């Protein structure tokens, strides 16, 4: 016959028994930590290859949208680098609650070209002896800035609490298009101030003089309108 003294240890043991909903996650967490440590510190040889990362390119083929025939001669190209500090604040709210600040290092190139396709028969004058020629060309222009993704990167990005919460429900929480557009505009402005078009005009004139000189022309004059 079981006495009350025997029931007391059994009841105490049942109360001290760990519930299953706590034991199972704890065991899974311990196994995950064990597997991670084994792969990171190479505790078991070859274990890191089991959980190693594998990169697969699942991109589709490129789609041709249009083709354009170009008659531009790119006489010069400049390489630029700029640090963009873009900050967006909200009215009547502190930065810790709403606002972003991105520090971005952008590198890109800008080309300067002369559109030779805009010249016509009236823009080329040749003397009867075919020893002298006068060529009138349009002014050189700057192409669109092209950012280099290999050398452009975000140094830091600070976001307020509301912006962080919004990123959780956004399709692209690390959207940097605004700062990239600003960087491209700043690089274009730097190319305008660096005299890139004047260099392109000089190089284009030198190219045409060398080309026509090889054809027997003794004097070649290139002007820009």
C-alpha positions as CSV (number, residue, x, y, z in Angstrom):
1,X,0.0,0.0,0.0
2,X,1.4,3.4,-1.1
3,X,1.7,5.9,1.7
4,X,1.5,9.6,1.6
5,X,5.3,9.8,2.1
6,X,5.8,7.9,-1.2
7,X,3.5,10.2,-3.1
8,X,5.4,13.3,-2.1
9,X,8.7,12.6,-4.0
10,X,6.8,11.5,-7.1
11,X,4.7,14.7,-7.1
12,X,7.8,16.8,-6.6
13,X,9.5,15.0,-9.6
14,X,6.5,15.6,-11.8
15,X,6.5,19.3,-11.0
16,X,10.2,19.6,-11.7
17,X,10.0,17.8,-15.1
18,X,10.9,20.2,-17.9
19,X,8.0,20.7,-20.4
20,X,8.5,19.4,-23.9
21,X,7.9,22.8,-25.5
22,X,11.0,24.0,-23.8
23,X,13.2,21.0,-24.3
24,X,12.8,20.5,-28.0
25,X,13.7,24.0,-29.1
26,X,16.7,24.0,-26.6
27,X,18.0,20.8,-28.2
28,X,17.6,22.1,-31.7
29,X,19.4,25.3,-30.8
30,X,22.2,23.4,-29.3
31,X,22.6,21.2,-32.4
32,X,22.5,24.2,-34.6
33,X,25.3,25.9,-32.6
34,X,27.3,22.7,-32.7
35,X,27.0,22.3,-36.4
36,X,27.9,26.0,-37.0
37,X,31.0,25.7,-34.7
38,X,32.1,22.5,-36.4
39,X,31.8,24.1,-39.9
40,X,33.4,27.4,-38.9
41,X,36.4,26.1,-36.9
42,X,36.8,22.9,-38.9
43,X,36.4,20.7,-35.9
44,X,35.5,17.8,-38.2
45,X,37.5,17.7,-41.4
46,X,35.3,18.2,-44.4
47,X,32.3,19.3,-42.3
48,X,32.4,22.9,-43.6
49,X,31.7,21.8,-47.1
50,X,28.4,20.3,-46.1
51,X,27.0,23.6,-45.1
52,X,29.0,25.8,-47.4
53,X,27.4,28.4,-49.6
54,X,26.7,27.8,-53.2
55,X,26.0,30.5,-55.7
56,X,23.8,29.8,-58.7
57,X,23.0,32.1,-61.5
58,X,19.4,31.7,-62.5
59,X,19.1,34.8,-64.6
60,X,17.3,34.5,-67.9
61,X,18.8,35.5,-71.3
62,X,19.3,39.1,-72.2
63,X,16.4,40.6,-74.2
64,X,17.3,42.8,-77.1
65,X,15.1,45.9,-77.0
66,X,16.6,48.1,-79.8
67,X,19.6,48.7,-81.9
68,X,20.9,52.2,-82.9
69,X,23.5,53.0,-85.5
70,X,26.0,55.5,-84.0
71,X,28.4,57.8,-85.8
72,X,30.0,59.3,-82.8
73,X,33.7,59.6,-82.2
74,X,34.6,59.6,-78.6
75,X,37.5,61.9,-78.3
76,X,38.0,61.8,-74.5
77,X,36.8,60.0,-71.4
78,X,37.2,60.9,-67.8
79,X,37.1,58.7,-64.6
80,X,35.7,60.3,-61.5
81,X,35.1,59.4,-57.9
82,X,32.8,61.2,-55.4
83,X,31.6,60.7,-51.9
84,X,27.8,61.4,-51.6
85,X,26.3,62.2,-48.3
86,X,22.5,62.1,-48.7
87,X,20.3,62.9,-45.7
88,X,16.5,62.9,-45.7
89,X,14.6,64.3,-42.6
90,X,11.0,64.5,-41.7
91,X,9.3,67.6,-40.3
92,X,8.6,67.7,-36.6
93,X,10.1,64.2,-36.0
94,X,13.6,63.5,-34.6
95,X,16.1,61.7,-36.8
96,X,16.1,58.7,-34.4
97,X,12.4,58.2,-35.3
98,X,12.1,59.1,-38.9
99,X,14.9,59.9,-41.4
100,X,17.7,58.4,-43.4
101,X,21.4,59.3,-44.0
102,X,23.5,57.4,-46.6
103,X,27.2,57.8,-47.1
104,X,28.0,56.4,-50.6
105,X,31.3,56.3,-52.5
106,X,30.6,56.4,-56.3
107,X,33.0,55.9,-59.1
108,X,32.1,56.3,-62.8
109,X,33.2,57.4,-66.2
110,X,31.9,60.1,-68.6
111,X,32.7,60.2,-72.3
112,X,32.9,63.2,-74.5
113,X,32.0,62.7,-78.2
114,X,31.6,64.5,-81.5
115,X,28.6,63.4,-83.6
116,X,30.2,63.0,-87.1
117,X,26.8,61.9,-88.4
118,X,25.5,65.4,-88.3
119,X,28.0,66.7,-90.9
120,X,26.8,67.0,-94.5
121,X,28.4,67.8,-97.9
122,X,28.2,71.5,-97.2
123,X,30.3,71.0,-94.1
124,X,33.3,69.7,-96.0
125,X,35.2,72.0,-98.4
126,X,38.0,70.7,-100.6
127,X,40.1,72.7,-103.1
128,X,40.5,71.7,-106.7
129,X,44.0,70.2,-106.2
130,X,42.7,68.1,-103.3
131,X,45.5,69.3,-101.1
132,X,43.5,71.5,-98.7
133,X,40.3,70.7,-96.8
134,X,38.1,72.6,-94.3
135,X,35.7,70.5,-92.1
136,X,33.0,72.0,-89.9
137,X,31.8,69.8,-87.0
138,X,29.2,70.2,-84.3
139,X,30.4,70.9,-80.8
140,X,31.5,68.0,-78.6
141,X,28.9,66.8,-76.1
142,X,29.1,64.7,-72.9
143,X,27.6,61.3,-72.7
144,X,25.6,60.0,-69.8
145,X,27.6,59.1,-66.6
146,X,28.2,55.4,-66.2
147,X,28.6,54.2,-62.6
148,X,31.1,51.4,-62.0
149,X,29.4,48.8,-59.7
150,X,32.7,47.2,-58.8
151,X,34.1,50.5,-57.4
152,X,30.9,52.0,-56.0
153,X,29.6,51.0,-52.5
154,X,27.7,52.3,-49.5
155,X,29.9,53.1,-46.6
156,X,27.1,53.5,-44.0
157,X,23.4,53.9,-43.9
158,X,21.5,55.3,-40.9
159,X,17.8,54.9,-40.6
160,X,15.2,55.9,-38.1
161,X,12.9,53.5,-36.2
162,X,10.0,54.0,-38.6
163,X,12.2,53.6,-41.6
164,X,13.6,50.3,-40.2
165,X,10.1,49.0,-39.7
166,X,9.1,50.0,-43.2
167,X,12.1,48.1,-44.6
168,X,10.7,44.9,-43.1
169,X,7.7,45.2,-45.5
170,X,9.5,46.6,-48.5
171,X,10.5,44.6,-51.5
172,X,13.9,46.3,-51.6
173,X,14.9,47.5,-48.1
174,X,18.4,48.5,-49.4
175,X,17.2,50.7,-52.2
176,X,20.0,53.0,-53.2
177,X,18.6,54.4,-56.4
178,X,18.2,57.9,-55.0
179,X,21.8,58.2,-53.9
180,X,23.0,56.6,-57.2
181,X,21.1,59.2,-59.2
182,X,22.6,62.0,-57.1
183,X,26.0,60.5,-57.6
184,X,25.6,60.3,-61.4
185,X,24.5,63.9,-61.5
186,X,27.4,65.1,-59.4
187,X,29.8,63.1,-61.7
188,X,28.2,64.7,-64.7
189,X,28.7,68.2,-63.2
190,X,32.4,67.4,-62.5
191,X,32.9,66.3,-66.1
192,X,31.4,69.6,-67.3
193,X,33.8,71.6,-65.2
194,X,36.9,69.5,-66.1
195,X,37.0,70.7,-69.7
196,X,36.4,67.2,-71.1
197,X,34.5,68.5,-74.2
198,X,37.4,70.8,-75.2
199,X,39.8,67.8,-75.0
200,X,37.5,65.7,-77.2
201,X,37.4,68.4,-79.8
202,X,41.2,68.7,-79.9
203,X,41.5,64.9,-80.2
204,X,38.9,64.6,-82.9
205,X,40.6,67.3,-85.0
206,X,43.9,65.6,-84.6
207,X,42.3,62.3,-85.7
208,X,40.8,63.9,-88.8
209,X,44.1,65.7,-89.7
210,X,46.0,62.5,-89.4
211,X,43.5,60.6,-91.5
212,X,43.3,63.1,-94.3
213,X,47.0,63.6,-94.2
214,X,47.5,60.0,-95.0
215,X,45.3,60.5,-98.0
216,X,47.5,63.2,-99.4
217,X,46.0,66.4,-98.0
218,X,48.6,68.9,-96.9
219,X,46.4,71.3,-95.0
220,X,43.4,70.3,-93.0
221,X,41.4,72.8,-91.0
222,X,38.7,71.6,-88.5
223,X,36.3,74.1,-87.0
224,X,33.4,73.7,-84.6
225,X,30.1,75.4,-84.9
